[in-house]
Structures are given as C-alpha cells and as structure tokens.
C-alpha cells in the first residue's frame, strides 16, 4: 500500500513538473547496468579516465553527448527567456 502511494505521489509530481516518464523509467532500468560497466572499464584501465576519450568510438560518443546537452541547455534558456505572461511582456 505504501509503495503504491509513493509511486502515485511521484507520478503526480512528475506530471506537475512536466517531466516525461519514459526517459526516467529507462534511466532507472539502465542505470545500474551502466554503473557496473563503468566500474569494469575503470578496473581494466587501472583507474584512468583517459580510456574514455582516447578511443575513437567512446570519444565520438562523449562529444555527441556534450553537443546534445549544450543544445538542450540553449533551447531551455531561450524558451525560459521568451516565456512569461502577456501582461509581463507588455509592461
């Protein structure tokens, strides 16, 4: 009963914050696997993070991820700057 109430509250909160559920669910499912494989890669490279940028595939993926994050941040700030009530914009 408590678990149902907690998930219902989380669902309501996500709806209020206008968050999409599928990426969150995907993150909850894939997060532990990602963490385990990240630790395994660090063990194989003896703790060196350079493995993630010196390999062409991982470097390319990290670059694409950085570009997508920057693109989303700029879109968010442009939307936030342009948003507001009509009364605020006319004043």
C-alpha positions as CSV (number, residue, x, y, z in Angstrom):
1,X,0.0,0.0,0.0
2,X,2.8,2.4,0.9
3,X,4.7,1.6,-2.3
4,X,1.6,2.4,-4.4
5,X,1.2,5.7,-2.6
6,X,4.8,6.6,-3.1
7,X,4.7,5.9,-6.8
8,X,1.4,7.7,-7.2
9,X,2.9,10.7,-5.5
10,X,6.0,10.5,-7.8
11,X,3.7,10.2,-10.8
12,X,1.8,13.3,-9.7
13,X,5.0,15.2,-9.1
14,X,6.4,14.3,-12.5
15,X,3.2,15.4,-14.1
16,X,3.3,18.7,-12.2
17,X,6.9,19.3,-13.2
18,X,6.1,18.4,-16.8
19,X,8.7,15.5,-16.9
20,X,8.3,12.7,-19.4
21,X,8.1,9.3,-17.7
22,X,9.8,7.1,-20.5
23,X,13.3,8.6,-20.1
24,X,13.1,8.4,-16.3
25,X,12.0,4.7,-16.5
26,X,14.7,4.0,-18.9
27,X,17.2,5.6,-16.6
28,X,16.1,3.6,-13.7
29,X,16.4,0.4,-15.7
30,X,19.7,1.0,-17.4
31,X,21.4,3.0,-14.6
32,X,22.7,0.0,-12.6
33,X,24.0,-1.7,-15.7
34,X,25.7,1.5,-16.8
35,X,27.3,1.9,-13.4
36,X,28.6,-1.7,-13.3
37,X,30.1,-1.5,-16.8
38,X,31.7,1.9,-16.0
39,X,33.4,0.4,-12.9
40,X,34.5,-2.6,-15.0
41,X,36.1,-0.2,-17.6
42,X,37.9,1.7,-14.9
43,X,39.2,-1.5,-13.4
44,X,40.5,-2.6,-16.8
45,X,42.2,0.8,-17.4
46,X,43.6,0.8,-13.8
47,X,41.5,3.9,-12.9
48,X,42.5,6.0,-15.8
49,X,39.7,8.1,-17.3
50,X,41.7,8.7,-20.5
51,X,40.4,5.4,-21.9
52,X,37.1,7.1,-22.4
53,X,38.5,9.9,-24.7
54,X,41.4,8.2,-26.4
55,X,39.3,5.5,-28.1
56,X,37.6,6.8,-31.3
57,X,34.2,5.4,-30.6
58,X,33.9,6.5,-27.0
59,X,35.4,9.9,-27.8
60,X,32.9,10.4,-30.5
61,X,30.0,9.3,-28.3
62,X,31.1,11.7,-25.5
63,X,31.4,14.5,-28.0
64,X,27.9,13.9,-29.3
65,X,26.5,13.7,-25.8
66,X,28.2,17.0,-24.9
67,X,26.7,18.6,-28.1
68,X,23.2,17.3,-27.3
69,X,23.4,18.6,-23.7
70,X,24.6,22.1,-24.9
71,X,21.8,22.1,-27.5
72,X,19.2,21.3,-24.9
73,X,20.5,23.9,-22.4
74,X,20.4,26.6,-25.0
75,X,16.9,25.7,-26.1
76,X,15.8,25.7,-22.4
77,X,17.3,29.1,-21.7
78,X,15.9,30.6,-25.0
79,X,12.4,29.2,-24.0
80,X,12.7,30.5,-20.5
81,X,13.8,33.9,-21.6
82,X,10.9,34.2,-24.1
83,X,8.3,32.8,-21.7
84,X,6.2,34.9,-19.5
85,X,2.6,36.1,-19.2
86,X,1.4,38.6,-21.8
87,X,0.9,41.2,-19.1
88,X,4.6,40.9,-18.2
89,X,5.7,41.2,-21.8
90,X,3.7,44.4,-22.4
91,X,5.0,46.2,-19.3
